[in-house]
C-alpha cells in the first residue's frame, strides 16, 4: 500500500527530505503523500523512511491504495525509468 499522513501530523518537516521518491510535500495544512510516487521505500530501503523518523506515528498504510510488495516494486521500476538523469 502507499502510505498516508493523518491529521495528527505536527508539520515537523522531518519526513519530506527522507522520501527517496519525492512523494511527500506540504499540503494546505499538513504534509501529504502522493500515492502515485510512494513505494513505501521498496527499491531503496527495507522500511519506509518517513515512518522511521516520524515523531508522532501518523503515517499508516493508505487503505484507499492497496498494493502488495510486487506492485510497489513495479512502481519503483516505473518511477526509476521516468526519473530525469
Buried (B, 14 or more C-beta within 10 A) or exposed (E): BBBBBEEEBEEEEBBBEBBBBEBBEEEEEBBBBEBEBBBBBBBBEEEBBBBEBBEEEBBEBBEEBEBEEEBBBBBBEEBEEEEEE
